[in-house]
């Protein structure tokens, strides 16, 4: 039901945001944006989900919503608001200062 192609928006702080795409497929998450690629895992239970994702820079000129970082790991928890929409909070290593809001919209089924 949730497997597919999603567009995502990241909101770190006022004025700091970004967008990307992710593919969810049977617990595996893959995606990217203009400068970083994403790879991780997730679990869904009812309307909630959680997981971990690695973010790796491939374009040396790109800057993430967290700043000039080559790679980092995010843990996230979220809620599926509708079958085609979710919201999640993600942070780097449990650091509440380094967190983002992620909003996703499902665009295609697998």
C-alpha positions as CSV (number, residue, x, y, z in Angstrom):
1,X,0.0,0.0,0.0
2,X,2.8,2.4,0.8
3,X,5.4,1.0,-1.6
4,X,6.1,3.5,-4.4
5,X,7.7,6.7,-5.4
6,X,7.3,9.7,-3.0
7,X,8.3,13.3,-3.3
8,X,9.6,14.8,0.0
9,X,10.1,18.2,1.5
10,X,12.5,18.8,4.3
11,X,12.1,21.8,6.7
12,X,15.0,22.4,9.1
13,X,14.3,25.9,10.3
14,X,12.8,29.1,8.9
15,X,14.5,29.6,5.5
16,X,16.2,26.2,5.5
17,X,14.4,23.6,3.4
18,X,14.9,21.2,0.5
19,X,13.1,18.7,-1.6
20,X,13.9,15.2,-3.0
21,X,12.4,11.8,-4.0
22,X,12.3,8.5,-2.2
23,X,11.3,5.0,-3.2
24,X,9.7,2.9,-0.5
25,X,9.8,-0.8,-1.2
26,X,9.2,-3.6,1.3
27,X,11.1,-1.9,4.2
28,X,13.9,-0.4,2.0
29,X,14.2,3.3,1.3
30,X,16.2,4.7,-1.6
31,X,16.3,8.2,-3.0
32,X,18.1,11.5,-3.4
33,X,18.1,15.2,-4.3
34,X,20.3,17.4,-6.4
35,X,23.4,16.8,-4.3
36,X,22.8,13.8,-1.9
37,X,21.6,10.3,-2.2
38,X,19.7,8.4,0.5
39,X,19.7,4.8,1.6
40,X,17.9,3.2,4.5
41,X,15.3,1.0,6.1
42,X,11.9,1.6,7.6
43,X,9.1,-0.3,9.5
44,X,5.4,0.5,9.4
45,X,3.0,-0.4,12.2
46,X,-0.6,0.7,11.6
47,X,-0.3,4.4,10.8
48,X,3.1,5.0,12.3
49,X,6.6,4.3,10.9
50,X,10.2,4.6,11.9
51,X,13.6,3.9,10.5
52,X,17.1,5.0,9.8
53,X,18.6,6.6,6.7
54,X,22.2,7.4,5.5
55,X,22.6,10.6,3.6
56,X,25.7,10.9,1.4
57,X,26.9,13.9,-0.7
58,X,27.8,13.2,-4.3
59,X,28.0,16.8,-5.5
60,X,30.8,18.7,-3.7
61,X,29.1,22.0,-4.3
62,X,25.8,21.0,-2.5
63,X,25.0,21.9,1.0
64,X,22.4,20.0,3.1
65,X,19.7,21.6,5.3
66,X,22.1,20.8,8.2
67,X,25.1,22.6,6.6
68,X,28.3,21.6,4.8
69,X,28.3,17.9,5.7
70,X,29.6,15.1,3.5
71,X,27.5,12.3,5.1
72,X,25.3,11.7,8.1
73,X,22.7,9.3,9.5
74,X,19.1,10.2,10.4
75,X,16.7,8.4,12.6
76,X,13.0,9.2,11.9
77,X,9.6,8.5,13.3
78,X,6.4,9.6,11.6
79,X,2.7,9.2,11.0
80,X,0.8,8.3,7.8
81,X,-1.9,10.9,7.7
82,X,-3.6,9.6,4.5
83,X,-2.6,6.6,2.3
84,X,-0.7,9.1,0.1
85,X,0.7,11.6,2.7
86,X,3.0,11.4,5.7
87,X,4.8,13.6,8.1
88,X,7.9,12.6,10.1
89,X,10.5,14.1,12.4
90,X,14.1,13.1,11.8
91,X,17.3,13.9,13.6
92,X,21.0,13.2,13.5
93,X,22.0,10.7,16.2
94,X,19.3,11.6,18.6
95,X,20.4,15.3,18.7
96,X,17.2,17.3,19.1
97,X,19.1,20.4,17.9
98,X,19.8,18.7,14.5
99,X,16.3,17.8,13.4
100,X,14.0,18.3,10.4
101,X,10.4,17.9,9.6
102,X,9.8,15.7,6.5
103,X,6.6,15.8,4.5
104,X,5.9,13.2,1.8
105,X,3.4,12.7,-1.0
106,X,3.0,9.5,-2.8
107,X,3.2,9.9,-6.6
108,X,3.4,6.4,-8.1
109,X,2.8,2.8,-7.0
110,X,5.5,0.1,-7.6
